Amino acid sequence: MNRKELFESAKRYVVGRIAQELGTAERKLPTARRLAELAGCSYGTMRLVMAELEKEGFVRQRQGSGTYISERAGELAEPFLARKLLYFRSPHFGTPSNSFSEYLAAGLEAEAARRGWKVTSVTVTSHDEFLAAARSMGGCCDAVAYAPVSEPFTLDQIAALRMLRGKPFVLFNDYLNTTVHSVTIDNRRGGAMAASLLLSRNHRRIGLLFGEPRVRPCVERAIGFSEMLELAGIAPVIIDAEVDRDANRYDCAYRAVERELRRGLDITALFAVSDYSGWGALDALKDAGRRIPEDVSLISFDGLPFLDGLDPKLTAIRQPLPEILDRAFAILGGELPSGGYQTVVPPVFKPGESVRHLPDVAIEAPFRPLADRPCEYSL
């Protein structure tokens, strides 16, 4: 521990001791020298801690008598002792209703408040910016979480994450196969679920809309989707919206689908790797006179609340946020053993009105939705 961390640790110990002594009649603390022994710090550090606590109103010094707990100590101790989470996230984009990044942030804040945590959110625009901020701010919190920006990690950046081993740390929506804890859904299975649903509805001319930056979660959704189609002897029509990190996903998806329709796109179903790109595809198809789902069935990924307000309501593969957060806080609260591993949460279907069952056609083997089959792994 550096000097600042040692001071904060000693202060936290004394405030915890104050909270324990609130119900006693005497409300008197041990001497600074004894507190230093109990807290594992020097007498000089403890004197500084006690001076700060007196200034903040936790304690009162009585000359020749000792240190006593103040009347305000209870109301001061509760927020101070709340566990502190430092949450790093990408820049704001959309709302909690239509952006998974904002949906995750809002859910994290609500779950933290329910569990008595205090969250400090920090916006970063790159992994390097996250690492620099975590290095300078990490000593002032009990745990760290990071929902990474849309760019791959380099080997040097992965190695730099070792500095966070001293406290609980969780990475959302990605995994690094290192000693870092991560919580993600099974994106590959989610993509396979989307393909399985379309196949079970007799679709065979199927498109895949890549409307997100090429980061691992979105790539795995596309791989899972394509692999399931491959089992049926089908190659999807790939529509690449060529989205970079800061681009508007809706606009890129709209333009890409509009372009392919002008070129004669002939599909009966389309899978978009995110809700935002699915929304763009929906509007592009409708503006071109295609009916959803009568002419083209459409399924997206994330399952955000805004889908219910679209016409028609989009069918989607949903990320189950309560389960994601429950597993994340188990890590952040130190309930899991040290050493990193990937926690995988199964995705689920979000029912909608945008997938149609085509009339029966001659097929070699029938398909039933993957979600109806038992999971092939346990958490």
Secondary structure, 3 states (H helix, E strand, C coil): CCHHHHHHHHHHHHHHHHHHHCCCCCCEECCHHHHHHHHCCCHHHHHHHHHHHHHHCCEEEECCCEEEECCCHHHHHHHHHCEEEEEEECCCCCCCCCCHHHHHHHHHHHHHHHHCEEEEEEECCCHHHHHHHHHHHHHHCCEEEECCCCCCCCHHHHHHHHHHHHCCEEEECCCCCCCCEEEEECHHHHHHHHHHHHHHCCCCCEEEEECCCCCHHHHHHHHHHHHHHHHCCCCCEEEECCCCCCCCHHHHHHHHHHHHHHCCCCCCEEEECCHHHHHHHHHHHHHCCCCCCCCCEEEEEECCHHHHHCCCCCEEEECCHHHHHHHHHHHHCCCCCCCCCEEEECCEEECCCCCCCCCCCCCCCCCCCHHHCCCCCCC
